[in-house]
Amino acid sequence: MKLRLPTNLDVKNKTVLVRVDYNVPLKKVKNSWRVENDRRILASFETIKFLQKNHTKIILMTHLGRPKGKFEAGLSSEPVARYLTKNLNIKTSFVDDCIGEKVQTAIDQLPAGGILLLENLRFHPEEKKNDKKFARQLANLADVYINEAFSSSHRAHASTEGVTHYLPSFAGFNLQKEVLTLHKLMTQPDHPFFIIVGGAKISDKIDVLENLLQIADGVLVGGVVANNFLKAEGVEIHKSYLQDTPADLKKEGVNFVKLADELIEETKTEKILKDGYIPLPKILYPIDVIAAASPDSTQTQVIDLIHDMKDSTHDKNLMYLDIGPKTIKLYQELINQARTIFWNGPMGYFEKTPFRTGTVKIAQALAKASARTVAGGGDTVDLIADLELEKNFTYISTAGGASLLFLAGQKLPALNPLTIGTRKHYS
């Protein structure tokens, strides 16, 4: 996929509308909302600085949270403008709407190289509906459009897809990095290539697994996702979390345990060669787990799933909440022999200290690995940041759902208009 990038000629001395992803966590401190994490903000800086050098008027627009089409004080983007100015030395003006006369006035008063952040797009219900009139109103604010919000590009919203019908449209530099990195994972990974998948929802990961299994050498599974594979293999999981099938998929007869079983069956003749000669299944799930009565319990025990595969003598109320020490060791050894690794999703209920070890150990192993390491997903990225390991990874994606859909081989509606060879005429 070749995306159109803006050149100096495209933007010089013009007004540029930039869709950013400043959907960042906010915390209320003394009656004032403050930005808690600026990772997504920093990701847009290469594009912003490029535009400033070309003396453009820069209009930034973003969504923040889920306000359901109406104003919500705790989801205003105004604290982000303050943060940009105060903490990152990027002087940023703010206007409390994203369309209308006051917005146009603020743009008229903006100097060349100046930055204006618009109010939360989702205060207008028309944004998520990809309303044509609303999209045109946004487009009328500028001469050129740049999408720097890969994490929102799987949605056909007014600010991601709609505006591209009315303005010359380009990809931001960070968006291009995201796409190129993920595309290389899908087409040119150095082998051995391992996927590490965890988290709570197998529904988010199943399409990625189906697509990447064709090129990956192995999959290491943890978290709630692993419970589907354990149950598919007839392993007793007691009261462990197991994602229920959404109502709309039940109508279609979707069963995630069955899908896990199908993946196991499809790959049962394929093997991972550990240490070059020990054959292991292509899809690996935990061989032992840390169990407890609940996520709030401090009383834990290790259950060996190899020797107790179908044991029903354990406490019926046990929940599997982290991968065990043998699984950690096995996964670490495979990580050490990999040349490319993609990680999405924690290995257990890492928010609670007794069940944090598996995820931390995997993160640390990846940070030390000689492989090309790519990580994505909110919880995964937050943990890497908490452990201060960000610089030890080859690439950390700022996107969540969009990256998974991309890796699943699906087309993202907001990327097509940015692709070389697509739309050139604007209405």
Beta strands, then each sheet from edge to edge (+ up, - down):
strand 1: 15-20
strand 2: 26-29
strand 3: 32-35
strand 4: 57-61
strand 5: 92-95
strand 6: 115-118
strand 7: 144-148
strand 8: 169-171
strand 9: 193-197
strand 10: 218-221
strand 11: 271-274
strand 12: 278-281
strand 13: 283-284
strand 14: 288-292
strand 15: 301-304
strand 16: 319-323
strand 17: 340-344
strand 18: 372-376
strand 19: 395-396
sheet 1: 5+ 6+ 4+ 1+ 7+ 8+
sheet 2: 2+ 3-
sheet 3: 13+ 10+ 9+ 17+ 18+ 19+
sheet 4: 11+ 12-
sheet 5: 15+ 14- 16+
end
